[in-house]
Every structure is written in structure tokens, then in C-alpha cells.
Amino acid sequence: MKIQSAEFELSAPDLEACPAWALPEFAFIGRSNVGKSSLINLLTGRRELAKVSDLPGKTRLINFYVINGRWSLVDLPGYGYAHVRKTERTAFNAAVTEFLEERRNLARVFVLIDSRLPPQAIDLEFVQWLGCCRAPYALIFTKADKQSVTRSLANIDLFKAKIAEWRSELPEVFLSSAKNKDGRMEILGSIETVLGAKNRASG
């Protein structure tokens, strides 16, 4: 897939404020400070489309971007730590939950996980919960440039083994590095495959 255009559309505080369109949506979510903004900029080829911050939990709204006029990339607030008051944290977590459970045109969710870490309870719990939602999901292990591929793959295998305890069919897995541009074509190719399947189904 060639990215010809990537434009910010709007930020929504809840499901009701999300855009009323039929564009297939691909949502990206992960634990705070997992490198989500950097990955979004890598995928779209726009260095500052999503603002990169050293402050965990900066994304507090549901952000929509229109890609090639064909589909929408959705940047969701991270789960776990967020730099907001407790009452605000509850509000945006509720908004994300409602979005993932009820958004009708949500085509796929990409869950970002730090490849440097062994399986973390917060990631496993989120993925297990996500399995109960309507949208299928895939896993993107980020920051692959921070260590050897062997160590990253070992952590991925451990994570997959944990998932296998409750899920017989494992989700699609990608290894990425915003710095080295690893994983970009594979992730975009996956999105293209989903879009193609939707077009055939509607045609």
C-alpha cells in the first residue's frame, strides 16, 4: 500500500462525538509510552502527524486520521498509566471501552506491545478482554531496534504462549521499529488485505 495522503480529521472525547462515516477504521492502542505516535508517523510517512511526547499518557482523546481517502487510522488513548486526574482517566477509559465494543465500522485493532519486555500482566489482560469485542485484533511489538532480534522474538514467543492458554487461534503478529522502519510494509499490507476483503464482501 502506498500512502498518498494522510490528514487529521477530528478528536472525539466519546463514541457519540466520533465521525458519522462509513470508512473502515483501524485502531491503534497500547500501554502508555509504547511508541504509538512514532509508529503512526512511520506508517503514514508523516513525521509530525501524531505528536510524539516524552510524557506518558499524552493522548487523551480518540483521534481520527483519513488515509488515502479510503480508510481511517484511529489513535486511541493508551491503557495503564496516564498523566491526568483520576476522574478524567476513568472518563477516557470508558470512552475507549465503548468505542472498542460498539463502533460498527471498526475493521481491526492493532495492539502495541514493547518488544523489550517479557509478557506484562496489563497487556495480557487487555488482549484477553479485547478478544470479547467484535473487532479482530493483531499485535505489533515495537522498539525492535532497542535490542537484538533474537531477544525480541523470544519475548514474542512468551507472549504468544500466554495467549494460547485461552485462545486456540493466535492473532497476526508484527515486529516493528520506527527508527529502522521495520514492519511498515507488513502492517500496511495487512490493512490492505482487510480492505480488499471488505470490498469483495460489499461488492
N, C-alpha and C positions, 0 to 999 in steps of 0.2 A: 504494500500500500504506500502510495506517495502522498505526503501531506502537502496540499496546495494552499489550504487556508485554515487558520485556527483563530477563532475570535471569541472573546469573552462575551457571554450573553447576560447573565444576571446572577446575583447571590440571593438565596432564599433562606429565611430563618426556619421554615417548616414546610411540610408537604403541600399545604394549601397555597403557598406562595410560589411553588415550582411552576415552570412554564407549561402552558397548555398546548403541547405539540405532540406529534406522533413520531418524532425522531427516536430511533433506538438509542438507549443510553447505556454507557459503560462506566460504572462507578469504580473509583479507586479509594481505598481506605486502608489504614494500618495504625499501628501504635504510634503515638507522637514521636517525632524525630526519627522516623524510619527512612526518610529521604523521598517522601511522596512528591513534593513540589519539584525536586530535581528530576525525578522520573517523568513527570508530566511535561516538563520543559524539553526533556530528551525526546519523548515520543512525538511531540508536536513540532520540534525543531525551532522552538521559540524560547530564547534564553530567559526571558522575564515574563512569560505568560502567567505562570504561577509564582508568587513571591516566595523566595527561599529565605528562611529565618533561622537563626541560632536558638530562638526561643521556642521550646516545645509547646505544642497545642495552640499555635497561632491561628490555624484555620478554625473558624467558629461558625461559619455559615456553609450551606450547600451551594457550591459554585459550579455553574454550568458554562461549558465552552462548546461552540459548534465547530465541528471538524469537517472540512470539505463540503459543507452544506448538507451532509448525508447522515451524520450521527453526532451524538453529544457525549463529550467526556465530562464526567461529574466528579468533582473533587469534594470528598466527604470529610468532615472533621474527624480527627484521629480518636481512637478509643484509648482509655487509660488516662494518664496524666494530661491535664490541660490547664493553662495559665489563666484561669477565670475563677470567679467566685463559685462556691458550691451550688448555689441556686441556678446560676447560668449554666453550669456544667450539666446539671440534671435536665435543663431545658433542651440543650442541643443534643444530648444523648437520646432524649425522647424523640426529637425530630429525625435523627438518623435511623432509629429503630422503625419509626413509622414509614420512612422512605423505603427502607430495605424490605419491609413486609408488604407494602401496599402499592408501590409505584408500578403501574401497569406496563409501561414501556421500558422498564429496566431489563436490558438484554443479558448483562453479565456483570459480576462483581469481581474485581481484582483485589485480593488481599495482600498487602505488602508486609514482608517479614524480614527482619535483619538477619542476613546470612551468617553473620559472625557469631550468633548466639545459638546455644542448644535450645531445644523447644521450651518456650516460655508459657506458663500457665495462662496468661492473659490472651495470648494468640490462639492457643488451643481451645480455650473456652469460647472465644469469639467465632472461630471457624465451626465449632460444633453447633453453636446457636444458628449461624448463618445457613447451615445445612437444612434447617427447618423453614427457611424463607423460600419464596417462589423462584427467585433468580438463581441460576447456576453460578458457581464461582471458580476462580483459578487462583493460584498462589504465585506471587512474584517475590523472590528472595533478592533483596537489594544489597548494595555496597559490596559487590563481589570483588572489587579492586582492593579492598582493605586487607585481604588475606589470600592464601593460596586457594586455587580451585578445589583441591583435594579436601581442604578443611570445610569449605562451603558445601560441597557435595555430601560430606559426612553429616553435617547438621541437617541438610535437606532430607537425607535418608532417615535420620532420627525422627524428624517431624512427620514424615510420611508413615513411619511405623506407628506413631501415636494415633494418627488419623485412622489407620487401618483397624484400630481397636473398635471403632464404631461405624466405619464406612467401608463397604466392600469395594466400591469403585473409587479409585483415587482421583482427585482433581488434576487438571493440567498444571504443570509446574514450569516456571521460568526463572532463570538466574540472570540478574541484571547489574549493570554498573553505569551510573550516569556519567561518570568520569571517562570510562573507556568506551561508552556507547554500546556495551554488551546487552543483548536481549531485545534491543529496539525492534529489529525487523521481525523477530519471532512473535513478540506481543502484538504488533500491528497486523501481522499475518493472521493471528488468531482472531482478532477483531474482524478482519476482512472475511474470514471463514464464516463467522456468526452472521455477518451482514448478508453474505451470499445465501446462506440457508434461509434467512428471513425473507429475502426477496423471492426465492423459489417457492416458499410456503404461501406467500401472499399472491404470487402470480398464478 
